[in-house]
Amino acid sequence: MSDTPIGRFIGIEEVVAETSLSRSTIYRLIARGKFPRNVQVSEQRVAWPEKAVQAWKSQRFSGPPI
């Protein structure tokens, strides 16, 4: 087991709100390997680990442009 819990998962609507990116931009960045991949949490639902999105934001705004 990991010492750090996974945390909560957030849906695309919250990812859009957190990042100010459009859905299509998020999926385009995923395809390019520049955004955290989503996780299939149920048959009809995908989500992102909130911590992964927060880490991406921290890295994105402290490094060179994507």
C-alpha positions as CSV (number, residue, x, y, z in Angstrom):
1,M,0.0,0.0,0.0
2,S,1.1,3.6,-0.6
3,D,1.6,6.0,2.2
4,T,-0.4,8.6,0.2
5,P,-4.1,8.0,-0.4
6,I,-5.2,8.4,-4.0
7,G,-7.6,11.2,-3.1
8,R,-10.8,12.0,-4.9
9,F,-11.6,11.8,-8.6
10,I,-13.1,14.7,-10.5
11,G,-15.2,14.6,-13.7
12,I,-14.5,16.5,-16.9
13,E,-16.7,19.4,-15.9
14,E,-14.6,20.0,-12.8
15,V,-11.4,19.5,-14.8
16,V,-12.6,22.2,-17.3
17,A,-13.4,24.6,-14.4
18,E,-10.1,23.9,-12.6
19,T,-7.9,24.4,-15.7
20,S,-9.9,26.9,-17.8
21,L,-9.3,24.6,-20.8
22,S,-12.0,23.3,-23.1
23,R,-12.9,19.6,-23.2
24,S,-11.3,19.3,-26.7
25,T,-8.1,20.9,-25.5
26,I,-7.9,18.6,-22.5
27,Y,-8.3,15.5,-24.7
28,R,-5.9,16.9,-27.3
29,L,-3.3,17.4,-24.5
30,I,-3.9,13.8,-23.3
31,A,-3.3,12.5,-26.8
32,R,0.0,14.4,-26.9
33,G,1.0,13.1,-23.4
34,K,0.9,16.6,-21.9
35,F,-2.0,16.1,-19.5
36,P,-2.9,13.4,-17.0
37,R,-4.8,10.5,-18.4
38,N,-8.3,9.8,-17.2
39,V,-9.4,6.7,-15.3
40,Q,-12.4,4.6,-16.1
41,V,-14.3,4.6,-12.8
42,S,-17.4,2.9,-14.0
43,E,-18.9,1.6,-17.2
44,Q,-20.0,5.0,-18.4
45,R,-17.8,7.4,-16.4
46,V,-14.3,8.5,-16.6
47,A,-12.6,10.8,-14.1
48,W,-9.2,12.3,-13.2
49,P,-7.3,12.0,-9.9
50,E,-7.7,15.4,-8.4
51,K,-4.1,15.3,-7.2
52,A,-2.8,14.6,-10.8
53,V,-4.7,17.7,-12.1
54,Q,-3.4,19.8,-9.3
55,A,0.2,18.6,-10.0
56,W,-0.2,19.4,-13.7
57,K,-1.4,22.9,-12.9
58,S,1.6,23.5,-10.5
59,Q,4.0,22.2,-13.2
60,R,2.3,24.0,-16.0
61,F,2.4,27.4,-14.3
62,S,6.0,27.1,-13.1
63,G,7.6,25.8,-16.3
64,P,7.8,26.6,-20.0
65,P,4.7,26.9,-22.2
66,I,3.1,23.7,-23.5
